[in-house]
Amino acid sequence: MKKSSAVIFVLFLILALVSCAPSTGMVMDSAESQVKLRNIQSRAFDTSDKEKTLRTVIATLQDLGFIIDKADLDLGMVSGTKLNFYAMRMTVSVRPRGDAQMIVRANAQYQLKAVEDPEPYQAFFNSLSKAMFLAAQNVD
Amino acid sequence: MLQRSVLLLISIFLIGCASNIPKQALQLSSESLQHRQIQTRYFDTDEKTLLAASAAVLQDIGFNIDESETPLGVIVGSKKRSAVNVGQVIGAIFVAALTGVPTPTDKDQLIRASLVTYPTHIDDVDKTKCRSAARITFQRIVTNTQGMISRQECIIDQKIYQEFFYKLSQSLFLEAHQI
């Protein structure tokens, strides 16, 4: 009995280690549903000023301890890295919706994993909306 | 026994994959205002001039420009330098002599700088009445003698920022007088 439980233990251990890393599956990273993910990562702001929105995103990222890696006004993209025990990378995109709104979407990776928790994004949009002097609205 | 091992396995399963993001990762910290003050200076000039002067300072201090987006006032540069620390090397030799196991020491570092400017006052008629701000952040990634990352951090040393902004105001003066 003792021996068989030890065998089961080892088998499970191997399974636990193997099941973590189907490494090519990481290309598509599709554990979460697209709709749900977009919901968590996007907010709408009542402004039509893309440049101002991007500049505020940059300032907010800097306040959060990120250093800016790349920025592009035409594409509406900003990427930054946060070190100091974090090893975190984040890309924020800004694109217009209609004439009066901007959709801001953020996606982050922490160490070797995509961030899919709603809470960190919530915190990010809270800081951003304070800096924008505008409310962050959920996108349907 | 079996029950305990199953419990242990479940916990390995949960912890083993990858650590989850700390909740406060994207929250403003209490130091963020202080860091902003250390990293920001205001100048009586328009944004374009400030950006050009900043790029020149980054070159002065040996950075290569990796990325720039003038419409948003962003310049990103980096440089690779030695990270050898004599004290650390001596310590490693002592440890190696005592234990017979060589310990890795810091070898080189990638230093990155990211500079963002923004206008705080725009005057289309009189350029000298414009006011702009520059915020710079430094980061470094240190690799050791085994080629592994030994440290990655944001540099928050007031003296470094003071020196940078001193150089930047010099640069603005030089550019204004076309030296």
Chai-1 contact restraints between the chains, C-beta under 6 A:
chainA,res_idxA,chainB,res_idxB,connection_type,confidence,min_distance_angstrom,max_distance_angstrom,comment,restraint_id
A,S5,B,M1,contact,1.0,0.0,6.0,A-B,restraint_1
A,S5,B,L2,contact,1.0,0.0,6.0,A-B,restraint_2
A,F9,B,S5,contact,1.0,0.0,6.0,A-B,restraint_3
A,F12,B,L9,contact,1.0,0.0,6.0,A-B,restraint_4
A,A16,B,I12,contact,1.0,0.0,6.0,A-B,restraint_5
A,A16,B,F13,contact,1.0,0.0,6.0,A-B,restraint_6
A,C20,B,C17,contact,1.0,0.0,6.0,A-B,restraint_7
A,L54,B,L72,contact,1.0,0.0,6.0,A-B,restraint_8
A,R55,B,Y118,contact,1.0,0.0,6.0,A-B,restraint_9
A,I58,B,V116,contact,1.0,0.0,6.0,A-B,restraint_10
A,Q62,B,R135,contact,1.0,0.0,6.0,A-B,restraint_11
A,D63,B,S32,contact,1.0,0.0,6.0,A-B,restraint_12
A,L64,B,L26,contact,1.0,0.0,6.0,A-B,restraint_13
A,I67,B,S114,contact,1.0,0.0,6.0,A-B,restraint_14
A,I67,B,T137,contact,1.0,0.0,6.0,A-B,restraint_15
A,I67,B,Q139,contact,1.0,0.0,6.0,A-B,restraint_16
A,I68,B,V74,contact,1.0,0.0,6.0,A-B,restraint_17
A,I68,B,S114,contact,1.0,0.0,6.0,A-B,restraint_18
A,K70,B,E67,contact,1.0,0.0,6.0,A-B,restraint_19
A,A71,B,E69,contact,1.0,0.0,6.0,A-B,restraint_20
A,A71,B,L72,contact,1.0,0.0,6.0,A-B,restraint_21
A,A71,B,V74,contact,1.0,0.0,6.0,A-B,restraint_22
A,D72,B,E69,contact,1.0,0.0,6.0,A-B,restraint_23
A,L73,B,P71,contact,1.0,0.0,6.0,A-B,restraint_24
A,L73,B,L72,contact,1.0,0.0,6.0,A-B,restraint_25
A,L83,B,Q139,contact,1.0,0.0,6.0,A-B,restraint_26
A,L83,B,Q152,contact,1.0,0.0,6.0,A-B,restraint_27
A,L83,B,E153,contact,1.0,0.0,6.0,A-B,restraint_28
A,L83,B,C154,contact,1.0,0.0,6.0,A-B,restraint_29
A,N84,B,E153,contact,1.0,0.0,6.0,A-B,restraint_30
A,N84,B,C154,contact,1.0,0.0,6.0,A-B,restraint_31
A,Y110,B,I21,contact,1.0,0.0,6.0,A-B,restraint_32
A,L112,B,A18,contact,1.0,0.0,6.0,A-B,restraint_33
A,K113,B,A18,contact,1.0,0.0,6.0,A-B,restraint_34
A,V115,B,I21,contact,1.0,0.0,6.0,A-B,restraint_35
A,E119,B,K23,contact,1.0,0.0,6.0,A-B,restraint_36
A,P120,B,I21,contact,1.0,0.0,6.0,A-B,restraint_37
A,P120,B,A25,contact,1.0,0.0,6.0,A-B,restraint_38
A,P120,B,L26,contact,1.0,0.0,6.0,A-B,restraint_39
A,A123,B,L26,contact,1.0,0.0,6.0,A-B,restraint_40
A,A123,B,Q27,contact,1.0,0.0,6.0,A-B,restraint_41
A,F124,B,L26,contact,1.0,0.0,6.0,A-B,restraint_42
A,S127,B,L28,contact,1.0,0.0,6.0,A-B,restraint_43
